[in-house]
Amino acid sequence: MAALREAAGLPANAQPFGGWDGAVGRRLTGHIAGHLLSAASLMYAATGDARFKQLADTLVTELAAVQDAHGDGYIGAQQDAEGTPGKEIFKRLSKGEIRRTSRIPREDLNGMWAPWYVEHKILAGLRDAYRFVDNPAALEVEKKLAGWIEQTLAPLDDEQIQEMLLSEFGGMNEVLVDLYADTGERRWLDLSYKFEHRAFSEPLARGEDTLGNTHGNHSIPKMMGSADRFGYTGRADDLSAADFFWNAVVNHHTFATGGNSAALYGEQFPEADQLAAAIRGAPSNLTNESCNIYNMLKLTRRLFSFRPDPRYADYHERALFNHVLAQINPDNGSMSYHVSVGQGVQHNYQDRQNELNGVFSCCVGTGMESHALHGDGIYYESGNQLWVNFYAPTTAQWASAGAALIMETNLPEGETATLTMRLESPRELTLALRRPFWTTDKFSISVNGEPIAATPPATASTTNSGVSSYVGITRTWKTGDIVRLTIPKTLRMEPAPDDPNLVALMWGPLVLGQDMGPASEGGGRRSGRDAESDPNQPVLVVSTRAVSDWLKPVDGRPGKFRTDGVGRIPAAPEVAAELSFIPLYRLHERRYSVYMNLLTPDEWAQRSAANGAARGR
């Protein structure tokens, strides 16, 4: 808040942040205030802890003071490299000045770094404080800021608006649609269309995948806005674009972890079904930006609310367990900008000495919110039916049914879950329990000790092409009823779509990373090299693709596995190297590989001979 107060002519009441939230030059100054307000509001909704409400209320009061000091609804603290205040630069925009000077054009608008992106974070924080903390002042501040945006954009024609939208603008369309929903004022829905980037959305509505090498976190919020607008207006093109986008990203641009970015700066979508180069290529520590996962999960949850398709739940579980949980270091709370899927990589946590690793970066901001949303999307209700999408220790209050569910489980590393029902009075309800595609035929459900038929559908599979299903249980439930599930996990591999011998090893919903020892100093932005030719990069030499034949659990260490006779290191080809694997989300401060090179014995012999001949030269 310090930089926001200073920009409004108020005395700073604390030291301002540095890094990406710094006050000098091309910075996202002010974005962390918005993220923090959202995170506090969401944590209050999730926990009921009054400390989060107090923090959210304080931030709203501070933002109101900043807005009042400006006098016209504006809230902001950005400036350009010459120190020109953002408010002045927005005035130039309103007069039709639209230019980009950065080497990364999408980030720059009239010399400021993604200014609408920053305004979105502040608006979203205010929305969340109104919705989840029940702070009416937040809505008033949000409306005044939206009114300033409306006035700023009013003089621009459609061509100028579309030119402006080439610069990153976050989820401005989404938050304005939400303001329309919260107020019933049509003007905010109309304003949301000022942030409809038609060159991006219209091809998607036609079913065209144009995503390769486009910026992921510039793209996903646009479609979140489209999905949100469909939810409130029923506009078919919005749903068509958002749903096609989701399917294209998840099925053709996504790694085993649920992440989806690579290429330049590690932020662009790879070309459709062309993932191997990003996994092996340089610099492979720059894959899977964390902001992308935050926004993809928002989109996933919204789409499930329209249509309860288990594919959405499958992706949600994958991305939550393998990326979101891996992003934050539980020992110190630091966030990782990328959770990479390369070979011999490590997390690049925020680092106060190295801004490239993300001091108060965008992924630190979305990380604050992501870890307030672990429970969002486990349960959905409609009428007398409740969907249970995955299994995590939770208590769900199903208020409309006068019911509560207490879930106890040792998943994801165990294989059992128990649901205990609490009801105000006996009532007929339906529980739709997800049967994960990755489980075995030993999957079982019982109610009060009585087995429930839970056979998989004909399309179920234990490969990455499988889709989960739901087991519906309709009965008159009463307090004390207990549902028990056994959900054994399969060991399997998921190959890259363009290279069947580049594989991620999966244990149920969990990606297993090869543990390569302690992380190196310096944060892990590895210089470019071809990991496949690295003489120290282990490979797997197998005569069968049945993972359970050569990857064995370690006794007494749930989640830890070791190879049995198949590990090899090119630098020492004669010696078997037994390799250790553990769930990726436990590999903090470690070097690891997510994808492994898989060779047959004959291929290994040929490669070893070629490497030996090369060394002999």
Buried (B, 14 or more C-beta within 10 A) or exposed (E): BBBBBBBBEBEEEEEBBBBBBBBEBBBBBBBBBBBBBBBBBBBBBBEEEEEBBEBBBEBBEBBBBBBEBBEEBBBBBBBBBEEBBBBEBBEBBBEEEBEBEBEBEBBBBBBBBBBBBBBBBBBBBBBBBBBBBBBEBBBBBBBBBBBBBBEBBEEBEEEBBBBBBBBBBBBBBBBBBBBBBBBEBEBBBEBBBBBBBEEBBBBBBEEEBBBBEBBBBBBBBBBBBBBBBBBBBEEEBBBBBBBBBBBBBBBBBBBBBBBBBBBEEBBBBBBBBBBBBBBBBBBBBBBBBBBBBBBBBBBBBBBBBBEBEBBBBBBBBBBBBBBBBBBBBEEEEBBBBBBBBBBBBBBBBBBEEBBEBBBBBBBBBBBBBBBBBBBBBBBBBEEEBBBBBBBBEBEBEBEEBEBBBBBBBEBBBEBBBBBBBBBEEEBEBBBBBBBBBBBBEEBBBBBEEEEBEBEBBEEBBBEBEBBBBBBEBEBEBEEEBEBBBBBBBBBBBBBBBBBEBBBBBBBBBBBBBBBBEEBEEEBBBBEEBEBBEBEEBBBBBBEEBEBEBBBBBEEEEEBBBBBEEBBBBBBEBEEBBEBBBBBBBBBBBBBBBBBBBBBBEEBBEEBBEEBEEEEEE
